[in-house]
Amino acid sequence: MNYNEVQNFRQGWLWALLLVSFISTSASPLIELMDYKKTGVFHWQVLLLLGIPLLVFFMLWFMRMETDIDETGVKYRFVFFGNKPKQLLWQDVAEAYVRKYNPIMEYGGWGLRYSIKNGKAINVSGDKGLQLVTKEGKKILIGTNKKDELIAFMDELYKKGIVSRGEGVSNIKDRY
């Protein structure tokens, strides 16, 4: 029994914003590059001013978030950084439930985020996620774009007694 999800940064608004940003910051370096043909003088800073936005484009295009959940626990990671998956075992989790959240108000946006009040968030898009609260009281929210599948998977774990929903939550839909 497994739940797997892979999310990419493919939001249209994000790419439109990056394109506008790239065009506005690249105008001057491109003019400088065309001027090089006339003067024969090349400024290396031009490559930097063109290269940094392109690096951001490639980084966001190839970055992805992977989530794997099974009967032992939760593994998650952002792949682009080459890091190993972080694992949280169910035996260390006091409660786990799917909930709706406000990424901007609760965590300051998407990505690897941290809030003093709400804990850590690992998300790419959307406003639904798996809220985990460890026995030590740490909070971790893992974003999902497959809410219904995740709810069904978590319901199976609750039925088997592997993990607890949390106090006062009789039905996972109570969290919406």
Buried (B, 14 or more C-beta within 10 A) or exposed (E): EEBEBEBBBEBEEBBEEBEEEBEEEBEEBEEBBEBEEEEEEEEEEBEEBBEEBEEEBEEBBEBBBBBBBBEEBBBBBBBBEEEEEBEBEBEEBBBBBBBEBEBEEBBEEBBEBEBEEBBBBBBBBBBBBBBBBBEEEBBBBBBBBBBEEBBEBBBEBBEEEBBBBBEEBEEBEEBE
